[in-house]
């Protein structure tokens, strides 16, 4: 693969009267992507089969931004910044996929050589899409100290976004295009547009009782822009070219504390997110085993939970830490999902309402200990070299509860809970000039998956294994 990147940016600042500042920031970037890939694939007893002599997406991306903003002086009771922002982006994409002779035999299994060679051997899919985005936004952000202990800050932004583009695909070099369409998907051609204008912003109240205790409360509304699907869509499967903007209303309350003359730090946070039109991915499968993926909206997602983090000195030389988070993130309403692979023959739409959001583990736990002691306290040595060295030893344990590894939430992509134990030991001088350590990762040699993905061709699932037990050492020296 080859790629080329170019860019230029210009930042101009002007000092206004009374220490106000005016800035203009402009940039232009481009990225050209030229892959030259073939694809080896296969399932069951045919691993490494070369299915495609070409499997490429060439991209010619360009992006330009312009921002003008004004800022008030710093170190005052109030601070404010406001401005306008504009972005233009285009990402034309050229797709070329070609089936090999081996691929024709494999994908045309069950047909005679005359048929699968005529339909698939050398058959190509040529496709093109050209999404274009224009965005204009105005924003303002401010901070005000009500008292020496109480502070309020917030911001507001209003964005206008327009996205448009088209997708077209065709099949060439096939004497039986209908059979080739089972592999590539049926040729389509369409144009789509998307327009939105959304407000967003945040408001926070921060109270600092003293230098050791702080509490805060925040409300924010975030917007993830929608857009258009420019892929080989089959609307009969429930796919929609238009993707709605995702709106996230978040409430958060937190505490930050230090105790015992800053030997102990304790932070806690509770949160509740209401996400409307949550953007996720869906997919359906062609009869030839090709997976067509696209973006879609889940009507409503709720994410709620808490986080707790504590660290400090237990006894002189022994430091500990523990963190825990509980996140209950689930689809409150998602009735337009697509079927997982095991029920993909049913077709139509599928409900994931009530299911856990993919990649979300309800529980994440982490804890660690490290003990550091001067070597002179161990061996009572008077040697100048050894008496200035520190010996340290520590261990860390991380736990993650079960989660779904892909958006289809197939029962076979559910990753079981796992925990990993790491440890380390080393020496370093009090100055920190150098460090010699030895470490062990996954010392209990836990076998686990981190991802699991469905492959429609052959109806199999494949996953990525976590790292096995590993041991090593390292030496660092600071110049």
C-alpha positions in Angstrom: 0.0 0.0 0.0 1.1 3.6 -0.7 -0.2 6.8 0.8 0.5 10.5 0.5 -0.3 13.2 3.0 -0.1 17.0 2.5 -1.1 19.9 4.7 -0.7 23.5 5.6 -2.0 25.6 8.5 -1.9 29.2 9.5 -2.5 30.6 13.0 -2.7 34.4 13.3 -3.1 36.1 16.7 -3.8 39.8 17.4 -3.7 41.5 20.8 -6.8 43.7 21.2 -7.1 46.5 23.8 -7.5 45.6 27.5 -5.7 42.2 26.9 -8.4 40.7 24.8 -7.1 38.4 22.1 -8.3 37.7 18.6 -7.2 34.5 16.8 -7.7 33.0 13.3 -6.8 29.4 12.7 -7.0 27.9 9.2 -5.8 24.5 7.9 -6.0 22.3 4.9 -5.1 18.6 4.8 -5.3 15.9 2.2 -4.7 12.1 2.4 -4.4 9.8 -0.7 -4.6 6.1 0.0 -3.5 3.5 -2.6 -3.8 -0.1 -1.4 -2.7 -3.0 -3.6 -4.2 -5.9 -1.6 -5.3 -9.4 -2.4 -7.1 -11.5 0.3 -6.5 -14.9 1.6 -9.4 -16.4 3.5 -11.3 -19.6 3.9 -12.9 -21.6 6.6 -12.9 -25.2 8.0 -10.3 -27.3 6.3 -9.3 -24.6 3.7 -7.3 -22.0 5.6 -5.2 -19.6 3.5 -7.3 -20.0 0.4 -6.7 -17.0 -2.0 -10.2 -15.8 -2.7 -9.5 -12.3 -4.1 -6.8 -11.1 -6.5 -7.9 -7.5 -5.6 -9.6 -6.3 -2.5 -9.0 -2.5 -2.4 -10.5 0.8 -1.5 -8.7 3.9 -2.9 -9.4 7.0 -0.9 -8.7 10.7 -1.8 -9.6 12.7 1.3 -9.5 16.4 1.7 -10.3 18.5 4.7 -10.3 22.3 5.3 -11.1 24.2 8.5 -11.4 27.9 9.4 -12.0 29.3 12.9 -12.2 32.8 14.2 -12.3 33.3 18.0 -12.0 36.0 20.6 -10.9 35.4 24.2 -11.0 37.6 27.3 -8.0 38.2 29.6 -6.9 35.4 31.9 -6.6 35.6 35.7 -9.8 37.5 36.1 -13.0 36.7 38.0 -14.7 35.8 34.7 -13.3 34.4 31.5 -15.1 34.0 28.2 -14.2 32.7 24.7 -16.4 32.7 21.7 -16.1 32.2 18.0 -17.3 30.7 14.7 -16.0 27.5 13.0 -16.3 26.1 9.5 -15.3 22.7 8.1 -15.4 21.2 4.6 -14.5 17.6 3.9 -14.8 15.2 1.0 -13.8 11.6 1.0 -14.2 10.0 -2.5 -13.7 6.3 -2.4 -13.0 3.9 -5.3 -13.6 0.1 -4.6 -12.3 -2.7 -6.7 -12.8 -6.4 -5.8 -11.9 -9.3 -8.1 -12.4 -13.1 -7.5 -9.6 -15.6 -8.2 -10.0 -19.0 -9.8 -9.7 -20.6 -6.4 -12.2 -18.1 -5.0 -14.7 -19.0 -7.8 -14.4 -22.7 -6.9 -14.8 -22.0 -3.2 -17.6 -19.5 -3.4 -19.4 -21.4 -6.1 -19.4 -24.7 -4.2 -22.3 -26.9 -5.3 -22.2 -25.7 -8.9 -20.4 -27.3 -11.8 -17.1 -25.8 -13.0 -18.7 -24.4 -16.1 -21.1 -22.4 -14.0 -18.9 -21.1 -11.2 -16.1 -20.2 -13.6 -18.5 -18.3 -15.9 -20.1 -16.5 -13.0 -17.2 -15.9 -10.7 -13.7 -16.5 -12.1 -12.3 -13.0 -12.7 -15.6 -11.3 -11.8 -15.1 -7.9 -10.4 -17.1 -5.4 -8.4 -16.4 -1.7 -9.2 -18.0 0.8 -6.8 -17.6 4.5 -6.1 -18.9 6.8 -3.3 -18.2 10.5 -2.6 -19.4 11.8 0.8 -19.1 15.6 1.2 -19.6 17.4 4.6 -20.1 21.1 5.3 -20.3 22.3 8.9 -20.8 25.8 10.4 -20.9 26.3 14.2 -20.9 29.2 16.6 -19.9 28.7 20.2 -19.2 30.5 23.5 -17.7 29.3 26.7 -17.3 31.0 30.0 -16.2 30.7 33.6 -17.2 32.8 36.6 -16.0 32.7 40.2 -19.0 33.4 42.4 -17.0 33.2 45.6 -13.5 32.0 46.4 -14.9 28.5 46.9 -17.8 28.4 44.4 -17.3 28.5 40.6 -19.6 28.0 37.7 -18.5 27.3 34.1 -20.3 26.3 30.9 -20.6 26.6 27.2 -23.0 26.6 24.3 -22.6 25.6 20.7 -25.0 25.6 17.8 -24.0 23.6 14.7 -25.4 23.4 11.2 -24.3 20.3 9.3 -24.9 19.2 5.7 -23.8 15.9 4.3 -24.4 14.6 0.8 -23.1 11.9 -1.5 -23.9 9.0 -3.8 -23.0 5.4 -4.1 -22.9 3.3 -7.3 -21.7 -0.3 -7.9 -21.6 -2.6 -10.9 -20.4 -6.1 -11.6 -18.2 -6.8 -14.6 -16.5 -9.8 -16.2 -19.3 -12.2 -15.2 -21.4 -14.2 -17.6 -24.0 -14.8 -14.8 -24.2 -11.5 -12.9 -27.1 -12.7 -10.7 -24.8 -15.4 -9.2 -22.0 -12.9 -8.8 -24.4 -10.6 -7.0 -24.9 -13.3 -4.4 -21.2 -12.7 -3.5 -20.8 -9.0 -4.0 -24.4 -7.9 -3.2 -26.7 -6.6 -5.9 -25.5 -3.6 -7.9 -27.1 -0.4 -6.6 -27.0 3.3 -7.3 -28.4 6.1 -5.2 -27.9 9.6 -3.9 -28.5 10.6 -0.3 -28.5 13.9 1.7 -28.5 14.7 5.4 -29.0 18.0 7.1 -29.2 18.8 10.8 -28.9 21.7 13.2 -28.3 20.9 16.8 -27.6 22.8 20.0 -25.1 21.4 22.5 -23.4 22.6 25.7 -22.5 22.0 29.3 -22.9 23.6 32.7 -20.8 22.7 35.8 -20.8 23.9 39.4 -17.6 23.3 41.4 -17.3 23.8 45.1 -13.9 23.7 46.8 -14.4 23.5 50.5 -10.6 23.7 51.0 -7.5 22.4 49.2 -8.3 18.8 50.3 -12.0 18.5 49.3 -13.9 19.3 46.2 -17.3 18.4 44.8 -18.9 19.1 41.4 -22.1 18.6 39.5 -22.3 18.7 35.7 -25.0 18.6 33.0 -24.0 18.4 29.4 -25.7 17.8 26.1 -23.4 16.3 23.5 -24.1 15.7 19.8 -22.5 13.2 17.5 -23.4 14.2 14.0 -25.4 11.9 11.9 -24.8 11.2 8.2 -25.4 8.9 5.3 -24.6 5.3 4.6 -22.7 5.0 1.3 -22.3 1.2 0.9 -24.0 -1.6 -1.0 -27.2 -1.3 0.9 -30.3 -3.5 0.5 -33.2 -1.5 1.9 -35.3 -4.7 2.0 -33.1 -5.8 4.9 -34.0 -2.8 6.9 -31.0 -0.7 6.1 -31.5 3.1 5.9 -29.1 5.4 4.0 -29.8 8.2 6.5 -28.3 8.1 10.0 -29.8 10.5 12.6 -27.6 12.6 14.9 -26.9 11.0 18.3 -28.0 13.2 21.3 -26.4 12.5 24.7 -27.8 14.1 27.9 -25.4 13.4 30.7 -25.7 14.1 34.4 -22.6 13.6 36.6 -21.8 14.2 40.3 -18.4 13.7 41.8 -16.1 14.1 44.8 -12.4 14.5 45.0 -10.7 14.2 48.4 -7.4 13.9 50.1 -6.8 12.7 53.6 -4.0 12.1 56.2 -1.9 15.0 55.0 -2.3 13.9 51.3 -1.2 10.3 52.0 -4.7 9.1 50.8 -6.6 10.2 47.7 -10.2 9.1 47.2 -12.3 10.1 44.1 -15.9 9.0 43.4 -18.2 9.7 40.5 -21.8 8.8 39.7 -23.3 9.4 36.3 -26.4 8.9 34.2 -26.5 9.2 30.4 -29.6 9.3 28.2 -28.6 8.7 24.7 -31.2 9.2 21.9 -30.6 7.8 18.4 -27.4 6.0 19.5 -25.2 5.4 16.5 -24.1 1.8 16.1 -23.3 -0.6 13.3 -25.5 -3.3 11.9 -25.0 -5.9 9.1 -26.7 -8.4 7.0 -25.3 -11.3 5.0 -25.6 -12.1 1.3 -26.4 -15.6 0.1 -22.8 -15.9 -1.1 -21.4 -15.2 2.4 -20.5 -11.6 2.1 -21.1 -9.3 5.1 -22.6 -5.9 4.3 -22.1 -3.5 7.3 -23.7 -0.1 7.7 -24.5 2.5 10.4 -27.9 2.6 12.1 -29.6 4.3 15.1 -30.8 2.6 18.3 -33.7 4.7 19.5 -32.7 4.9 23.1 -29.7 3.8 25.2 -29.2 4.3 29.0 -25.8 4.3 30.6 -25.6 4.7 34.3 -23.1 3.8 37.0 -20.3 4.9 39.3 -16.6 5.0 39.5 -14.4 4.8 42.6 -10.6 5.4 42.7 -8.4 5.3 45.8 -4.6 5.4 46.2 -2.3 6.1 49.0 0.5 5.1 51.4 -0.5 2.1 53.5 2.7 2.0 55.6 6.1 3.7 54.9 7.3 2.3 51.6 4.1 0.5 50.7 1.7 2.1 48.3 -1.6 0.7 47.1 -4.3 1.6 44.7 -7.7 0.3 43.8 -10.3 1.4 41.3 -13.7 0.0 40.4 -16.4 1.0 38.0 -19.9 -0.3 37.4 -21.6 0.7 34.1 -25.1 -0.5 33.3 -25.3 0.4 29.6 -28.2 -1.1 27.8 -30.6 -0.6 24.9 -33.8 0.9 26.3 -35.2 0.7 22.8 -33.7 -0.9 19.7 -36.2 -2.8 17.6 -34.5 -2.2 14.2 -31.3 -4.2 14.7 -30.3 -7.0 12.3 -30.1 -10.7 13.1 -26.9 -12.3 14.4 -25.3 -14.9 12.2 -27.1 -17.9 13.9 -30.5 -16.5 12.9 -29.6 -14.5 9.8 -31.6 -16.9 7.6 -34.8 -15.4 9.1 -34.2 -12.0 7.6 -35.9 -8.8 8.5 -35.3 -6.8 11.7 -34.4 -8.0 15.2 -34.9 -6.5 18.6 -32.0 -5.9 21.0 -34.1 -4.0 23.5 -32.9 -4.7 27.0 -29.6 -6.1 25.9 -26.2 -4.8 27.1 -24.4 -2.4 24.7 -21.5 -4.1 22.9 -18.0 -3.8 24.3 -19.4 -2.8 27.7 -18.4 -4.8 30.8 -20.6 -4.0 33.7 -17.7 -4.4 36.1 -14.1 -3.3 35.7 -11.8 -3.7 38.7 -8.1 -2.9 39.1 -5.8 -3.1 42.1 -2.1 -2.9 42.8 0.6 -2.8 45.4 4.2 -1.7 45.3 6.8 -1.8 48.1 9.9 0.3 47.9 12.8 0.0 50.4 16.4 1.3 50.4 18.8 -1.6 49.8 20.9 -0.3 52.8 18.0 -1.2 55.0 18.0 -4.8 53.7 21.7 -5.6 53.9 22.9 -2.9 56.2 25.6 -2.1 53.7 27.9 0.9 53.9 29.0 0.7 50.3 28.4 4.2 48.7 27.0 2.6 45.5 24.5 0.2 47.1 23.5 2.5 49.9 21.9 4.9 47.3 19.8 2.2 45.6 16.1 1.4 46.0 14.6 -2.0 45.7 11.0 -2.3 44.7 8.5 -5.1 44.0 4.9 -4.9 43.0 1.9 -6.6 41.5 -1.3 -5.6 39.6 -4.5 -7.4 39.0 -7.2 -6.4 36.5 -10.7 -7.9 36.1 -13.3 -7.4 33.4 -16.8 -8.9 33.5 -18.4 -10.4 30.4 -19.3 -8.4 27.3 -20.4 -8.8 23.7 -17.5 -8.3 21.2 -19.6 -7.2 18.2 -22.8 -5.2 17.5 -24.8 -8.2 16.3 -24.6 -9.6 19.9 -24.5 -13.2 18.7 -24.4 -15.6 21.6 -21.1 -16.8 20.2 -19.5 -13.3 20.5 -20.0 -13.1 24.2 -16.6 -12.8 25.9 -16.4 -14.6 29.3 -15.1 -12.7 32.4 -11.3 -12.8 32.9 -8.7 -11.4 35.2 -5.0 -10.8 34.6 -2.2 -10.8 37.1 1.0 -8.8 36.4 4.1 -8.4 38.6 7.4 -6.6 38.6 10.6 -6.3 40.5 13.6 -3.9 40.1 16.2 -1.6 41.4 16.9 2.1 40.8 19.0 4.9 42.4 17.3 7.5 44.6 18.1 10.0 41.8 16.0 8.0 39.3 18.9 8.3 36.7 18.4 4.7 35.6 16.1 1.7 36.3 16.6 -2.0 35.9 13.4 -4.1 36.2 12.0 -7.6 35.4 8.3 -8.2 34.8 5.8 -10.9 34.3 2.5 -10.4 32.3 -0.5 -12.7 32.7 1.5 -14.7 35.2 -1.3 -17.2 35.8 -1.4 -17.8 32.0 -5.1 -17.1 31.8 -6.5 -18.1 28.4 -9.1 -15.7 27.1 -10.5 -14.0 24.1 -10.5 -10.2 23.6 -12.6 -10.1 20.4 -14.9 -12.5 18.6 -16.2 -11.9 15.1 -18.6 -13.8 12.8 -17.6 -14.9 9.3 -20.7 -15.6 7.2 -18.8 -17.7 4.6 -18.8 -21.1 6.3 -20.9 -19.7 9.2 -17.9 -19.7 11.6 -16.7 -17.4 14.4 -13.1 -16.4 14.9 -11.5 -14.5 17.7 -8.3 -12.8 18.9 -6.7 -14.4 21.9 -5.3 -12.4 24.8 -1.6 -12.4 25.4 -0.3 -15.6 27.1 2.1 -15.6 30.0 5.1 -13.4 29.1 8.3 -12.5 31.1 11.0 -10.0 30.3 13.1 -7.2 31.6 14.1 -3.7 30.7 16.8 -1.1 31.4 16.2 2.6 31.1 18.7 5.4 31.4 17.9 9.1 31.5 20.5 11.4 29.8 
